């Protein structure tokens, strides 16, 4: 399922000319960095400066801060969703675990953006649909291979992992250990020993 099909209003903004596309992509990358460093309050002037463009170019591409939030959020969801295809050749358990690690990294760094979007907004709902469309097949494949419990659904896993990302960890290593414990809980009882 393509993100472009899920959120056409965001992707319709993408410029077609190569120079305009470079500016757009630079603005997305700069906004991603600025939001990661400073949260939702990051300065739009700083975003434009990081991208190497004027503030007018930023506003031509993103008429408001919300438009920029949405575009960055959708781009991140698109990358996360596309990563599921990259994992298709791995064994079922390894593919699911690798994708869930990417999901954790995505959620941990995108909390500020998600908080700025209304959870019932069309963009947020489209992105949620996109994430489920990418992750559910990985989970069903792992369940079919009997390496994941069959009494849980993907929504259970998303809620488990999302809850884990709400905690503050002193280091990425501790976060990964806790994630490992949570992932062990997905295995069928006989496989977890």
C-alpha positions in Angstrom: 0.0 0.0 0.0 1.6 3.3 -1.1 1.7 6.3 1.2 1.0 8.4 -1.8 -2.4 6.6 -2.0 -3.0 7.1 1.7 -2.2 10.9 1.9 -2.5 12.4 -1.6 -2.9 15.9 -0.3 0.6 15.9 1.2 2.3 14.2 -1.8 0.5 16.5 -4.3 2.7 19.3 -2.9 5.8 17.6 -4.1 7.5 19.7 -6.8 8.1 18.2 -10.1 11.1 20.3 -11.3 14.4 18.9 -10.2 15.6 22.2 -8.5 12.4 22.6 -6.6 12.4 19.0 -5.6 15.9 19.4 -4.2 14.7 22.3 -2.1 11.7 20.4 -0.9 13.8 17.4 0.1 16.3 19.7 1.8 13.6 21.3 3.8 12.2 18.0 4.9 15.6 16.8 6.0 16.4 20.0 7.8 13.0 20.0 9.5 13.5 16.4 10.6 16.8 17.4 12.2 15.5 20.6 13.8 12.4 18.8 15.2 14.6 16.0 16.6 16.8 18.6 18.3 14.3 21.2 19.4 10.9 19.5 19.3 7.9 21.1 17.7 9.0 24.6 18.7 12.0 24.5 16.3 12.3 27.7 14.5 11.2 27.7 10.9 14.0 30.2 10.1 16.4 27.6 11.4 14.9 25.0 9.2 15.3 27.2 6.1 18.9 28.1 7.1 19.7 24.4 7.6 18.2 23.6 4.2 20.2 26.4 2.5 17.1 28.2 1.3 15.3 31.4 2.1 12.3 31.5 4.4 10.1 32.4 1.3 11.1 29.0 -0.3 10.0 27.3 2.9 6.6 29.0 2.9 6.1 28.4 -0.8 6.5 24.6 -0.1 4.8 24.6 3.4 2.4 27.5 3.9 2.2 26.8 7.7 4.1 25.1 10.4 1.4 22.4 10.4 2.0 21.7 6.7 5.7 21.1 7.5 4.9 18.9 10.4 2.5 16.8 8.3 5.0 16.5 5.4 7.9 15.4 7.7 5.6 12.9 9.5 4.3 11.4 6.3 7.9 11.1 4.9 8.9 9.2 8.1 5.9 6.9 7.9 6.7 6.3 4.2 10.3 5.3 5.1 9.1 3.0 7.9 6.5 1.4 5.7 8.9 0.9 2.8 11.4 -0.7 5.2 9.0 -3.7 5.6 9.6 -4.6 1.9 13.4 -4.5 2.5 13.0 -7.1 5.2 11.0 -9.6 3.2 13.9 -11.9 2.6 14.7 -12.4 6.3 13.3 -15.3 8.3 9.8 -14.4 9.7 10.9 -13.7 13.3 14.0 -11.7 12.2 11.9 -9.6 9.8 9.3 -8.8 12.4 11.9 -7.9 15.1 14.0 -5.8 12.7 10.8 -3.9 11.6 9.7 -3.4 15.3 13.2 -2.0 16.1 12.7 0.5 13.3 9.2 1.3 14.6 10.6 2.0 18.1 13.2 4.3 16.6 10.6 6.0 14.5 8.2 6.5 17.5 10.9 7.7 19.8 12.0 10.4 17.5 8.6 11.4 16.2 6.7 12.0 19.4 7.0 15.8 19.1 5.6 15.7 15.6 2.8 13.3 16.5 1.8 15.5 19.4 1.3 18.4 17.0 -1.0 16.4 14.8 -4.5 15.7 16.0 -4.8 11.9 16.4 -8.1 12.0 14.6 -6.8 14.1 11.7 -6.9 12.6 8.2 -3.1 12.6 7.9 -2.6 10.9 11.2 -5.2 8.2 10.4 -3.7 7.7 6.9 -0.3 7.3 8.4 -1.6 4.8 11.0 -3.2 2.8 8.2 0.1 2.8 6.3 2.0 1.6 9.4 -0.5 -1.3 10.0 -0.4 -2.2 6.3 3.4 -2.6 6.5 3.6 -4.3 9.9 0.6 -6.7 9.9 1.9 -8.9 7.0 5.2 -9.3 8.8 3.4 -10.4 11.9 1.0 -12.7 10.1 4.0 -14.3 8.4 5.7 -14.8 11.8 2.5 -16.3 13.2 2.2 -18.6 10.2 5.8 -19.8 10.9 4.7 -20.3 14.5 7.4 -18.0 15.9 4.9 -15.5 17.2 1.9 -16.3 19.4 -1.4 -16.6 17.6 -3.5 -15.2 20.4 -2.4 -11.6 19.8 -3.1 -9.1 17.0 -0.9 -6.5 15.5 -2.8 -3.8 17.3 -1.7 -5.4 20.6 1.9 -5.3 19.5 1.7 -1.7 18.4 0.2 -0.7 21.7 2.9 -2.7 23.6 5.7 -1.1 21.6 4.2 2.4 21.7 3.8 2.1 25.5 7.5 1.2 25.7 8.5 4.2 23.7 6.7 6.5 26.2 9.2 5.6 28.9 12.4 7.7 29.3 15.5 5.5 29.1 19.0 6.7 30.2 20.5 5.0 27.2 19.6 3.3 23.9 21.1 0.1 25.3 18.6 0.0 28.1 15.7 0.7 25.7 16.9 -2.1 23.5 17.1 -4.5 26.5 13.6 -3.7 27.5 12.4 -4.0 23.9 14.0 -7.5 23.9 12.0 -8.5 26.9 8.8 -7.3 25.3 9.6 -9.1 22.1 10.3 -12.3 23.9 6.7 -12.0 25.1 5.5 -12.3 21.5 7.0 -15.8 21.2 4.8 -18.8 21.8 5.5 -20.3 25.3 7.5 -23.2 24.0 9.6 -21.0 21.7 10.5 -18.5 24.5 12.6 -21.0 26.5 
